[in-house]
């Protein structure tokens, strides 16, 4: 019976947690590995969850933490900005309004450190002090990286979605 419950829980949560991983990681192999690790922790530590109404937030936090562990292996969050090379075409403003999905796609075109801090601050709701501890950086670096992420996203949005038709 427990296996059936785990399978149902996996079926329900996997798409949500996959999208969370996708916001942080680019490589499909890394996403799958992090997702598998997250589910292992969820299934082995579910007895530690005190409030079942908070399950989804708890599972997402585990997933985000696993994504951060993966990123820490490959990303120096104290380094600043490589140039963004765009391989996407501008959209016509009259035809395509900017949607949440579009913004998430644009996040793929900003440097990893900035993207991670943007995700943690804007989407996950962590403060700069918490982010600094999580990533072993200063609060100033967190704030600076967030500012760079916002600036780059604004530039991308203006460039790709709000160009004047020629």
Residue pairs with C-beta under 8 A, 6 or more apart in sequence:
6 43
9 42
10 39
13 39
13 42
13 56
13 59
14 35
14 39
16 56
16 60
17 35
17 38
17 39
17 59
17 60
17 63
18 31
18 35
20 60
20 63
20 64
20 67
21 30
21 31
21 34
21 35
21 38
21 63
21 67
22 31
23 104
23 107
23 115
23 119
23 123
24 64
24 67
24 68
24 70
24 71
24 115
24 116
24 119
25 31
25 34
25 67
25 70
25 71
26 108
30 70
33 70
34 63
34 66
34 67
34 70
35 63
37 66
38 59
38 62
38 63
38 66
41 62
41 66
42 59
42 62
49 55
49 58
60 124
64 120
64 124
65 134
68 116
68 134
68 135
71 112
71 116
72 135
72 136
74 112
75 112
75 113
75 116
76 113
77 113
77 116
77 117
77 135
77 136
77 137
77 141
77 145
78 113
78 137
78 141
79 113
80 111
80 113
80 144
80 145
80 148
81 111
81 114
81 148
82 111
84 109
84 110
84 111
84 152
84 156
85 109
86 109
86 156
86 159
86 160
88 105
88 109
88 160
89 160
90 159
90 160
90 161
90 163
91 160
91 161
92 165
93 161
93 162
93 163
93 165
94 165
96 102
96 161
98 157
98 161
102 161
103 153
103 157
106 153
106 156
106 157
106 160
107 115
107 118
107 119
107 153
108 115
109 152
109 156
110 118
110 148
110 149
110 152
110 153
110 156
111 148
111 152
113 145
114 145
114 146
114 148
114 149
114 152
115 149
116 135
117 131
117 135
117 142
117 145
117 146
117 149
118 145
118 146
118 149
118 150
118 153
120 126
120 130
120 131
120 134
121 127
121 128
121 131
121 142
121 146
122 146
126 134
128 139
128 142
128 143
128 146
129 139
131 137
131 139
131 142
132 138
132 139
132 141
132 142
135 142
